[in-house]
């Protein structure tokens, strides 16, 4: 994380002296509005110098490399958390984890030369714990360590997902903490298990120069104050 104090070196900018509230509005794939207002009882000013804020927009553009399905599902889990829908977030986290494990197992079975019909059969009837034991990409884990790893995944992800999907839990009974724990357990498992998964779990940020984000009018105003 980087922090910037702007304007720097401008002694009478008034930076940080005016309490304001900022929010986004009308968020769409094409843009959004930023709304700002003084907080009640805050000092007022007509100067632009005391106010500077930044934001980052995360998304995908046309021509970007297609995400694996498990990564799309994990992203949906995070979106549901932002929308304050923990039940849906937990479901998406479990779907993502299952898709990730099945993806690894499918690749292994294809490499062994078994047919597609048998691969489909294995994916349909196999238990998750034994699928983990069948994979050879674990970071040097023993049988007991894999059993304990599965137990953590089962407790945080699969069991609450099954209880929710089978009607034993209501969506309103899934707390934000439970959903976050499921997402965290899923992402940690993916990161630790497969080196190939790590690039997909990291944000891809384009570099920028901070000064490029400041418009010329404000820069001129700051120069006049120095």
Backbone as a ProteinNet text record, in pm:
[ID]
protein_1_A
[PRIMARY]
XXXXXXXXXXXXXXXXXXXXXXXXXXXXXXXXXXXXXXXXXXXXXXXXXXXXXXXXXXXXXXXXXXXXXXXXXXXXXXXXXXXXXXXXXXXXXXXXXXXXXXXXXXXXXXXXXXXXXXXXXXXXXXXXXXXXXXXXXXXXXXXXXXXXXXXXXXXXXXXXXXXXXXXXXXXXXXXXXXXXXXXXXXXXXXXXXXXXXXXXXXXXXXXXXXXXXXXXXXXXXXXXXX
[TERTIARY]
83.9	0	88	52.4	125.2	34.4	91	16.4	83.7	3.2	55.7	-9.1	69	18.1	33.9	-77.8	-72.9	-163	-126.1	0.8	111.8	230.3	342.3	418.5	461	539	456.4	325.8	239.6	190.1	247.9	225.9	83.4	16.8	-115.8	-225	-204.1	-303.8	-430.4	-418	-533.3	-565.8	-468.2	-491.3	-527.7	-636.6	-678.6	-758.8	-789.8	-861	-1012.2	-1056.8	-1198.4	-1255.6	-1350.2	-1408.1	-1513.2	-1491.9	-1586.4	-1620.7	-1726.6	-1769.2	-1770	-1717.6	-1708	-1773.4	-1849	-1913.1	-1921.4	-1930.3	-1950.9	-2099	-2142.3	-2283.4	-2294.5	-2402.9	-2431.7	-2315.4	-2270.3	-2159.5	-2207.1	-2146.9	-2180	-2050.3	-2057.5	-1935.2	-1874.5	-1950.6	-1901.5	-1850.4	-1877	-1829.6	-1904.3	-1878.3	-1945.8	-1929.4	-2009.2	-1998.6	-1937.1	-1866.9	-1813.5	-1884.1	-1947.2	-2021.1	-1944.6	-1939.5	-1871.8	-1954.6	-1942.8	-2015.7	-1942.8	-1954.2	-1899.5	-1974.6	-1901.1	-1966.1	-2032	-2137.8	-2202.5	-2101.5	-2113.7	-2030	-1886.1	-1856.5	-1721	-1694.4	-1567.6	-1526.3	-1549.4	-1577	-1598.5	-1487.6	-1463.9	-1366.9	-1399.1	-1358.9	-1374	-1248	-1140.3	-1015	-1019.9	-951.2	-939.8	-817.8	-727.5	-601.9	-616.9	-712.6	-716.6	-765.3	-814.9	-882.9	-812.5	-771.2	-718.2	-742.7	-802.3	-825.6	-804	-778.3	-753.3	-833.7	-839.9	-910.2	-848	-871.1	-828.2	-949.5	-956.1	-1065.6	-1011.9	-1075	-1032.9	-1134.5	-1086.6	-1176.3	-1098.6	-1168.2	-1106.1	-1142.7	-1052	-1073.3	-1080.8	-1137	-1142.9	-1000.9	-981.7	-849.4	-767.8	-814.4	-743.9	-750.8	-652	-651	-770.3	-836.9	-954.2	-915	-991.5	-965.7	-1009.8	-941.2	-994	-1129	-1211.9	-1345.9	-1337.9	-1243.3	-1234.2	-1202.2	-1124.3	-1091.1	-1211.8	-1293.6	-1416.3	-1510	-1522	-1609.7	-1559.1	-1427.7	-1371.4	-1396.5	-1384.8	-1415.6	-1561.3	-1650.5	-1791.4	-1814.9	-1740.5	-1752.7	-1717.4	-1610.3	-1569.7	-1673.6	-1732.5	-1835.6	-1956.9	-1994.4	-2110	-2084.4	-1959.8	-1925.2	-1943.5	-1898.9	-1913	-2059.7	-2145.4	-2288.4	-2360	-2282.8	-2336.6	-2433.1	-2388.2	-2463.1	-2374.6	-2352.9	-2257.8	-2297.3	-2428.2	-2470.2	-2426.9	-2451.8	-2410.2	-2258.7	-2189.5	-2043.6	-1987.1	-2045.5	-1997.5	-2019.9	-2135.3	-2162.3	-2060.7	-2033	-1936.8	-1796.1	-1759	-1627.9	-1616.4	-1722.7	-1721.4	-1717.4	-1796.2	-1793.1	-1652.9	-1589.2	-1455.1	-1356.4	-1364.3	-1273.1	-1293	-1417.6	-1445	-1395.2	-1417.5	-1371.9	-1219.9	-1151.4	-1005.7	-952.9	-1008.5	-964	-993.7	-1113.4	-1150.3	-1061.6	-1024	-935.3	-800.1	-744.2	-615.8	-628.4	-737.6	-754.3	-777.6	-853.6	-876.7	-746.1	-661.9	-532.8	-447.5	-453.7	-374.5	-426.8	-559.6	-616.9	-591.2	-596.4	-565.6	-421.6	-332	-191.9	-165.4	-254.8	-236.1	-295.1	-364.8	-414.7	-551.8	-621.9	-755.8	-852.2	-962.2	-1057.7	-1144.3	-1215	-1300.8	-1417.2	-1470.2	-1583.6	-1542	-1425.5	-1378.9	-1345	-1288.5	-1260.2	-1388.8	-1493.7	-1622.1	-1676.1	-1657.5	-1704.6	-1630	-1499.7	-1419.4	-1461.6	-1479.1	-1517.1	-1656.4	-1740.8	-1877.3	-1886	-1806	-1824.2	-1714.8	-1602.8	-1490.3	-1517.9	-1466.2	-1473.4	-1356.4	-1382.8	-1282.3	-1151.2	-1161.2	-1038.6	-950.8	-1011.7	-933.2	-886.1	-957.9	-908.2	-778.1	-771.5	-648.3	-533	-560.4	-454.9	-410.6	-500.6	-466.4	-380.6	-382.6	-306.3	-159	-71.5	71.3	136.5	55.8	112	117.3	88.2	95	239.3	260.6	397.3	460.8	482.4	550.8	473.9	342.1	261.8	251.5	251.2	231.2	81.5	48.3	-92.6	-167.2	-103.5	-169.3	-189.6	-93.1	-106	-217.6	-231.5	-340.5	-474.8	-481.6	-605.7	-643.2	-545.7	-573.5	-610.6	-546.3	-579.8	-723.2	-761.6	-899.4	-997.5	-962.3	-1051.8	-1078.1	-975.2	-994.3	-1084.3	-1061.8	-1147.6	-1291.5	-1306.6	-1439.9	-1513.4	-1441.4	-1503.8	-1540.8	-1451.1	-1471.2	-1554.7	-1549.7	-1611.6	-1721.9	-1685.6	-1779.9	-1898.1	-1872	-1981.3	-2083.4	-2041.7	-2143.6	-2212.4	-2139.7	-2204.2	-2312	-2279.8	-2376.7	-2497.9	-2474	-2587.1	-2676.6	-2616.1	-2694.4	-2769.6	-2699.8	-2761.6	-2872.8	-2861.6	-2960.1	-3069.8	-3072	-3179.9	-3164.4	-3048.8	-3027.5	-2989.7	-2941.4	-2911.5	-2981.3	-3031.5	-3086.6	-2974	-2993.3	-2891.4	-2865.7	-2971.8	-2957.1	-2875.6	-2853.9	-2774.8	-2625.8	-2592	-2451.2	-2399.8	-2304.4	-2250.8	-2140.9	-2112.2	-2002.4	-1871.7	-1852	-1731	-1717.6	-1827.8	-1824.2	-1787.5	-1844.8	-1815.7	-1670.6	-1622.1	-1483.1	-1387.1	-1419	-1334	-1331.1	-1445.4	-1450	-1365	-1374.6	-1295.4	-1147	-1113.9	-974.1	-916.1	-990.3	-942.6	-924.5	-1015.9	-1007.4	-884.5	-865.2	-752.5	-619.3	-611.7	-487.3	-454	-556.5	-533.2	-479.6	-542.7	-498.8	-355.9	-324	-190	-84.6	-112.5	-14.9	-1.9	-110.6	-109.8	-45.9	-69	-27.1	44.9	169.3	242.8	177.9	115.8	53	-67.1	-127.1	-246	-210.4	-89.6	-54.6	-70.6	-27.1	-46.9	-192.6	-284	-426.1	-483	-414	-463.1	-410.4	-317.3	-259.1	-326.4	-349.9	-405.7	-302.2	-348.3	-260.4	-283.8	-192	-207.7	-114.8	-168.6	-84.9	-9.4	119.3	196.1	150.9	165.8	131.2	221.1	230.9	300.9	197.1	221.1	121.9	93	196.8	175.6	87.8	77.5	-7.9	-155.9	-188	-326.9	-375.8	-287.2	-321.6	-339.4	-450.3	-475.2	-388.5	-364.9	-274.9	-322.8	-452.8	-505.9	-466.8	-474.8	-439.2	-288.9	-210.8	-66	-25.6	-87.1	-58	-95.5	-206.8	-249.6	-149.4	-95	3.2	133.6	173.7	296.3	282.6	166.2	145.6	156.2	134.2	134.7	272.2	361.7	494.2	578.6
-118.4	0	124.2	221.7	347.6	459	555.3	670.1	796.6	891.2	1016.3	1131.7	1231.2	1353.1	1463.7	1517.3	1617.6	1733.9	1854.8	1899.7	1899.6	1861.1	1863.5	1994	2049.3	2171.8	2297.3	2285.5	2402.9	2437.5	2538.8	2565.6	2609.4	2677.3	2729.9	2662.2	2534.2	2463.8	2434.1	2420.2	2381.9	2234.2	2155.7	2011.9	1945	1868.9	1792.3	1869.2	1995.8	2076.6	2078.1	2022.6	2030.3	1889.3	1861.6	1727.1	1710.9	1611.7	1585.2	1437.5	1407.4	1268.5	1242.8	1127	1092.3	956.3	944.7	817.4	803.6	678.5	653	630.9	663.6	652.4	609.4	539.8	497.3	417.9	318.1	235	141.8	152.8	68.7	25.4	-69.4	-107.5	6.8	113.7	224.3	342.2	344.1	456.4	468.8	574.9	602	749	793.5	929.7	928.1	1034.6	1052.6	1171.8	1149.2	1253.4	1293.3	1420.8	1468.6	1579.2	1589.7	1693.2	1720.3	1841.5	1873.6	1798.4	1755	1699.4	1813	1781.8	1886.7	1955.1	2082.3	2166.3	2179.8	2128.1	2139.6	2280.1	2321.4	2446.3	2438.6	2554.3	2560.8	2642.2	2613.1	2690	2677.2	2775.9	2770.2	2718.7	2698.1	2651.6	2502.1	2459.4	2317.7	2254.4	2337.1	2284.6	2189.1	2208.9	2118.8	1978.2	1954.8	1828.3	1752.6	1632.9	1544.2	1401.3	1322.1	1181.5	1100.1	973.1	885.2	757.4	683.6	556.4	466.6	337.3	240.2	161.8	138.2	62.9	-72.9	-178.7	-314.5	-374.2	-434.9	-496.8	-561.3	-597.5	-662	-587	-586.9	-519.6	-622.6	-582	-670.6	-707.2	-833.7	-879.4	-936.5	-920.3	-979.7	-1132	-1198.4	-1344.3	-1394.4	-1496.1	-1550.1	-1614.3	-1584.3	-1641.8	-1788	-1873.2	-2007.6	-1996.8	-2096.6	-2092.8	-2076.5	-2146.6	-2137.1	-1995.2	-1922.2	-1783.9	-1693.1	-1717.9	-1641.9	-1662.2	-1786.1	-1816.6	-1753.8	-1753.8	-1691.4	-1541	-1480.4	-1339.2	-1309.9	-1399.6	-1381.9	-1389	-1475.3	-1483.5	-1350.6	-1287.7	-1158.5	-1051.3	-1054.7	-956.6	-971	-1094.2	-1115.3	-1063.3	-1072.9	-1014.6	-862.9	-800	-654.8	-614.6	-700.9	-672.5	-716.3	-760.2	-803.9	-921.8	-1020.3	-1144.3	-1261.4	-1282.9	-1385.8	-1527.4	-1555.8	-1689.4	-1722.8	-1629.9	-1650.8	-1653.8	-1572.9	-1571.2	-1707.2	-1767.6	-1899.2	-2003.9	-1998	-2092.7	-2078.9	-1956.1	-1933.8	-1979.2	-1958.4	-2003.8	-2156.3	-2226.2	-2372.7	-2419	-2352.9	-2388.4	-2366.6	-2257.8	-2228.2	-2334.8	-2374.8	-2476.4	-2609.6	-2648.3	-2773.9	-2768.1	-2655.6	-2640.8	-2649.3	-2589.4	-2591.2	-2734	-2807	-2944.5	-3031.7	-3018.2	-3098.1	-3064.9	-2937.9	-2898	-2969.8	-2971.7	-3039.4	-3189.6	-3247.8	-3391.8	-3430.1	-3348.1	-3375.1	-3374.8	-3277.6	-3271.4	-3394.2	-3439.3	-3558	-3683.1	-3697.6	-3815.3	-3815	-3697.3	-3688.5	-3730	-3689.2	-3724.8	-3873.3	-3942.3	-4086	-4169.1	-4103.2	-4174.1	-4236.1	-4215.2	-4270.8	-4192.7	-4255.1	-4192.4	-4088.2	-4011.7	-3905	-3960.9	-4073.9	-4134.5	-4172.5	-4233.5	-4272	-4148.8	-4047.4	-3923	-3862.7	-3859	-3806.2	-3888.7	-4019.6	-4106.8	-4077.4	-4061.6	-4033.1	-3900.4	-3800.1	-3668.2	-3671.1	-3761.2	-3766.5	-3840.5	-3943.4	-4028.4	-4011.8	-3951.4	-3946.4	-3849.5	-3882.9	-3792.7	-3694.7	-3573.4	-3467.7	-3504.9	-3567.3	-3601.2	-3693.7	-3792.2	-3888.2	-3828.3	-3726.1	-3654.7	-3582.7	-3524.9	-3457.7	-3556.7	-3675.8	-3776.8	-3822.9	-3816.3	-3862.6	-3762	-3636.1	-3533.5	-3542.2	-3510.4	-3519.1	-3381.3	-3275.4	-3140.6	-3077.3	-3156.5	-3103.1	-3070.7	-2967.7	-2926.8	-3019.1	-3145.2	-3238.1	-3274.3	-3280.7	-3311.3	-3462.7	-3502	-3642.4	-3674.5	-3802	-3843.7	-3779.1	-3777.6	-3717.3	-3567.6	-3500	-3355.8	-3324.7	-3408.5	-3388.6	-3412.2	-3512.1	-3537.6	-3416.5	-3358.3	-3241.6	-3119.5	-3106.8	-2997	-3009.7	-3131	-3151.5	-3123.5	-3162.9	-3139.3	-2989.6	-2907.1	-2761.6	-2710	-2759.8	-2718.5	-2764.5	-2883.7	-2937.1	-2854.6	-2815.4	-2737.5	-2596.4	-2532.7	-2392.4	-2373.6	-2471.9	-2451.4	-2552.8	-2681.1	-2779.4	-2804.7	-2817.9	-2847.2	-2733.8	-2608.2	-2501.7	-2487.7	-2511.1	-2504.9	-2611.7	-2736.1	-2844.4	-2819	-2768.1	-2740	-2631.4	-2534.6	-2427.6	-2480.2	-2554.6	-2604.1	-2704.7	-2780.2	-2883.7	-2832.5	-2705.2	-2647.2	-2659.1	-2707.2	-2716.9	-2582.4	-2491.7	-2354.4	-2259.5	-2149.6	-2044.9	-1950.8	-1887	-1793.8	-1683.2	-1644.9	-1538.6	-1583.4	-1715	-1766.6	-1771.4	-1751.3	-1746.5	-1606.3	-1595.2	-1464.4	-1422.6	-1294	-1244.4	-1310.8	-1333.8	-1400.2	-1541.2	-1614.8	-1750.5	-1747.8	-1652	-1642.6	-1602.3	-1506.6	-1463	-1577.1	-1655.2	-1768.6	-1871	-1892.8	-1986.6	-1936.3	-1808	-1750.5	-1757.1	-1723.7	-1724.7	-1866.1	-1964.8	-2103.1	-2150.7	-2111.7	-2150	-2089.7	-1959.5	-1891.8	-1942.7	-1966.2	-2016.6	-2155.4	-2239.4	-2373.7	-2366.4	-2283.2	-2270.7	-2219.5	-2120.9	-2061.6	-2163.2	-2238	-2333.7	-2457.9	-2498.1	-2625.7	-2615.9	-2505.7	-2499.1	-2368.4	-2379.8	-2260	-2194.7	-2276.4	-2222.9	-2135	-2157.5	-2079.6	-1941	-1923.3	-1798.7	-1673.3	-1675	-1552.5	-1511.6	-1609.9	-1578.6	-1521.8	-1542.5	-1493.1	-1354.5	-1303.3	-1172.4	-1067.9	-947.6	-841.3	-795.1	-764.7	-716	-566.7	-487.4	-342.4	-279.8	-189.9	-118.7	-7.6	7.8	112.2	250.6	345.8	483.1	576.2	698.4	802.9	884	901.6	969.7	1110.2	1179.6	1316.8	1324.6	1213.3	1213.5	1218.1	1185.2	1185	1324.1	1421.2	1555.7	1644.5	1714.9	1796.5	1922.1	1978.9	2093.4	2216.2	2235.3	2351.8	2350.2	2231.4	2220.8	2233.7	2179.5	2194.1	2340.7	2416.2	2558.3	2632.7	2592	2655.5	2627.3	2509	2473.4	2550.2	2558.6	2634.9	2778.8	2834.1	2973.6	2991.5	2882.4	2890.5	2865	2805.7	2771.2	2894.8
0	0	0	-80.6	-83.6	-36.5	32.8	81.3	31.7	-7.1	-59.4	16.4	49.6	111.3	8.5	-37.2	-143.2	-105.2	-132.7	-190	-84.7	-123.6	-31.9	-48	61.2	56.6	37.5	38.5	25.7	165.2	222.4	364.8	395.9	305.2	335.9	253.7	222.7	141.2	220.3	351.9	432.4	425.6	375.7	356.8	489.4	490.1	606.2	709	682.3	781.1	759.4	649.2	615.2	608.3	694	700.6	591	504.6	396.7	392.7	322.2	301.4	151.5	108.7	-33.2	-55.1	-163.3	-196.5	-348.5	-394.5	-537	-562.4	-684	-718.6	-864.4	-896.3	-1033.4	-1092.6	-1018.1	-1063.8	-1174.3	-1291.3	-1406.3	-1474.1	-1568.5	-1641.3	-1721.4	-1743.7	-1825.2	-1743.1	-1614.7	-1534.2	-1403.5	-1332.5	-1206.1	-1171.7	-1076.4	-1027	-887.5	-855.3	-720.5	-658.3	-545.8	-475.9	-350.7	-323.9	-203	-139.5	-8.4	65	195.3	243.5	374.2	482.6	583.1	700.6	779.1	854.3	935.3	1027.3	1040.1	1125.5	1073.7	955.1	902.9	850.8	851.3	788.7	638.1	576.4	432.8	367.9	238.5	162.1	14.5	-63.4	-208.7	-277.9	-202.8	-260.1	-288.1	-395.5	-426.9	-361.6	-310.9	-259.3	-141	-50.3	65.6	33.1	-88.8	-116.8	-228.4	-195	-297.8	-252.9	-338.9	-305.9	-432.3	-413.8	-526.6	-514.2	-620.9	-620.3	-725.7	-711.5	-810.8	-857.3	-986.6	-1045.2	-1088	-1040.4	-1073.7	-1170.4	-1274	-1370.1	-1482.2	-1586.5	-1700.6	-1827	-1920.6	-2047.4	-2159.3	-2271.9	-2387.4	-2429.4	-2458.6	-2498.5	-2385	-2259.5	-2146.4	-2155.3	-2098.1	-2095.1	-2013.9	-2063.4	-1995.7	-1862.9	-1758.9	-1627.3	-1624.9	-1544.7	-1519.4	-1448.2	-1465.3	-1405.3	-1254.5	-1190	-1044.1	-999.6	-1082.5	-1048.2	-1064.9	-1166.3	-1184.5	-1065.3	-1020.6	-908	-778.8	-759.1	-640.1	-643.3	-761.8	-774.4	-742.1	-783.8	-750.1	-599.7	-531.7	-386.2	-321.4	-369.5	-314.7	-344.7	-463.7	-497.8	-406.8	-376.7	-290	-148.8	-102.9	26.8	22.3	-85.9	-99.5	-101.9	-158.4	-163.9	-35.9	63.6	192.6	176.6	97.8	79	118.9	246.6	289.9	250.2	243.8	204.6	63.5	-28.5	-166.9	-178.7	-99.1	-102.2	-62.4	39.5	83.1	-25.4	-92.9	-200.9	-313.4	-353.1	-460.6	-420.4	-294.7	-247.5	-258.5	-219.2	-227.9	-372.8	-460.2	-602.6	-660.4	-620.7	-668.9	-625	-499	-446.7	-517.4	-537.9	-607.9	-752.5	-818.6	-956	-964.9	-867.3	-865.6	-849.3	-753.5	-729.7	-851.3	-907.8	-1024.8	-1144.7	-1157.8	-1267.7	-1255.8	-1134.8	-1114.9	-1138.6	-1088.1	-1103	-1249.1	-1321.2	-1463.4	-1541	-1513.5	-1581.8	-1551.6	-1426.6	-1389.1	-1459	-1464.7	-1528.9	-1679.2	-1740.9	-1883.8	-1910.8	-1820.1	-1836.2	-1820.8	-1749.5	-1729.4	-1842.7	-1935	-2051.8	-2036.7	-1925.7	-1910.7	-1999	-2036.2	-2126.1	-2056.3	-2138	-2085.5	-2003.7	-2045.7	-1974.4	-1832.7	-1819.6	-1686.1	-1601.9	-1666.3	-1594.4	-1538.9	-1620.3	-1574	-1457.3	-1464	-1356.1	-1225.8	-1232.6	-1113.1	-1051.4	-1134.8	-1083.5	-1019.8	-1066.7	-1015	-881.8	-860.7	-742.9	-637.4	-672.2	-577.8	-463.9	-345.9	-231.6	-237.9	-190	-202.2	-132.7	-17.3	55.9	-26.4	-91.5	-168.4	-300.6	-349.8	-466.9	-433.3	-314.5	-273.8	-264.8	-212.9	-203.8	-342.5	-440.9	-575.4	-650.6	-609.2	-679.3	-639.6	-733	-705.6	-704.9	-686.2	-690.3	-552.1	-451.1	-315.3	-279	-198.3	-162.9	-58.9	-93.1	-4.6	121.2	113.3	230.8	251.7	377.8	411.3	407.4	416.1	417	533.5	649.8	765.6	748.7	689.7	667.5	568.7	465.5	369.6	437.6	524.3	598.5	684.3	750.9	835.8	750.9	635.4	545	496.9	458.7	414.1	527.4	648.6	762.1	779.7	758.9	770.5	658.3	536.9	426.1	448.1	499.2	522.3	627.6	731.7	838.7	793.4	716.5	680	554.6	462.4	330.7	302.6	297.1	246.7	340.4	470.8	563.3	570	591	590.4	455.4	343.2	211.7	199.7	242	232.5	320.8	439.6	530.1	473.1	407.3	345.3	223.8	137.3	14.7	42.7	153.1	185.3	277.9	305.4	384.3	534.4	581.8	725.8	787.1	702.9	744.3	648.8	702	617.6	574.7	460.6	412.3	513.5	587.2	687.2	808	822.1	933.4	900.5	775	735.5	763.3	852.2	888.8	791.5	793	709.9	749.2	878.5	925.2	870	862.4	807.4	659.5	585.6	442.8	418.8	495.9	480.2	512.6	615.9	650.9	537.7	472	359.8	243.2	212.8	104.3	138.4	261.4	305.4	298	347	343.6	199.6	112	-28.9	-95.2	-77.8	-141.9	-87.5	43.3	101.8	48.6	35.2	-17.8	-159.8	-242.9	-382	-390.5	-310.3	-311.1	-269.1	-163.7	-111.1	-198.6	-262.2	-333.3	-471.1	-541.2	-681.4	-711	-756.1	-797.3	-919.3	-1004.8	-1125.1	-1091.7	-975.7	-938.6	-886.6	-838.5	-770.3	-855.2	-983.2	-1062.2	-1075.1	-1074.8	-1086.9	-958.1	-847.3	-718	-684.6	-764.5	-739.9	-827.9	-775.3	-860.6	-961.7	-1080.1	-1186	-1201.3	-1146.9	-1146.2	-1249.3	-1326.7	-1422.1	-1350.4	-1378.8	-1310.7	-1354.8	-1266.9	-1299.4	-1221.5	-1270.7	-1197	-1122.3	-994.4	-911.9	-963.7	-1010.6	-1055	-1179.1	-1255.7	-1373.2	-1336.9	-1211.2	-1168.5	-1128	-1125.8	-1080.9	-1203.1	-1212.2	-1330.4	-1327	-1444.3	-1458.5	-1381	-1375.9	-1305.5	-1158.3	-1097.2	-956.3	-937	-1031.7	-1021.8	-1029.7	-1115.8	-1127.6	-1000.6	-942.5	-816.8	-705.5	-704	-602.3	-625.8	-752.5	-782.4	-738.3	-752	-712.6	-563.5	-488.3	-341.9	-284.6	-361.4	-307.5	-290
[MASK]
++++++++++++++++++++++++++++++++++++++++++++++++++++++++++++++++++++++++++++++++++++++++++++++++++++++++++++++++++++++++++++++++++++++++++++++++++++++++++++++++++++++++++++++++++++++++++++++++++++++++++++++++++++++++++++++++++

